[in-house]
Amino acid sequence: MPLQVVVDCFFKSSKQVSQASLFSFERNCYSLPASNANRPVSVRIYPDWLAVAAEGNKLCENAQVIQRSHHLPAKIIGA
């Protein structure tokens, strides 16, 4: 029986967080908690999402925005 190998594939990048607690990746801005303003962060870039960490602590995960339009259809809840 062949072994199943699970591989965690991502790109890693370092970013500097702005005073407004934002960092940019591929012309999109992502927000972080205000306590991370003016700090460097490590970003793991997966196909559909980004994982952000600082000083070895995971801060957040954001869905990666691929569309260039900010007029996305609204998500209807409870329909």
N, C-alpha and C positions, 0 to 999 in steps of 0.2 A: 504494500500500500504506500503510495507516494506521500511525502510529508507536505502539509499545507504551510506555506510561509506567508505571514502577514507583514507587509512592508508599509511603513508610515511615510508616504511621499509628500514632500513639501519643499518650497524654497524658503530660505531664511534671509531676512533683511533687517538692518538697523535703521531706525527712524528717530528723528528729534521731534518731540511734542511741542507744539506752539504754546504761547501764553494763553490762548483760548482753549487749550486742551484738545487740539486737533492735530492729526497727522494726515499726510496725503500719500496715496498709492495709486498709480495709474490714473492720474487726473481726477481722483475722487477723494473727498475728505471723510475721515472717520473720527468719531468723537470718543473721548476717554473720560473717566472721572476727573474732576477738577484738581484733585490732589496730585495728578501726574503732569501738570503744566511744567514746561521747561525741562523735561527729563528725557533721557534717551530710553527707547523701548526696543525690544526685539519682536519682530513680526514673522510669524510662520504663515506662509501663503499656500493655501490648499486650493484645489480647483473651484470650490464654491464658497469658501469662507476664509477669514483671517483670524488667527489666534495671536493675541498680544500679551507680552509678559515684560515685567521690569524687575530687575534684581532677583531673578529666579522665581518670582511670584506671578501666577497667571492673573491677568487683569480682566480680560474680557474676550469674547468671540463675536465677530461681526460678520454678517453675510456679505460676500463680495458683490458689489454693484457692478454689473457688466453693461447694462443699458446706459446710453448717454442721455436719454430723455428723462427729465424729472417729472414727467406727466404720466406716471404709471397708473394703471387702473386701481381703484380702491378695493380693498379686501372687505367683503361683506361678511359680517359676523352674525351668526344666528339665522341665516337665511335657509 
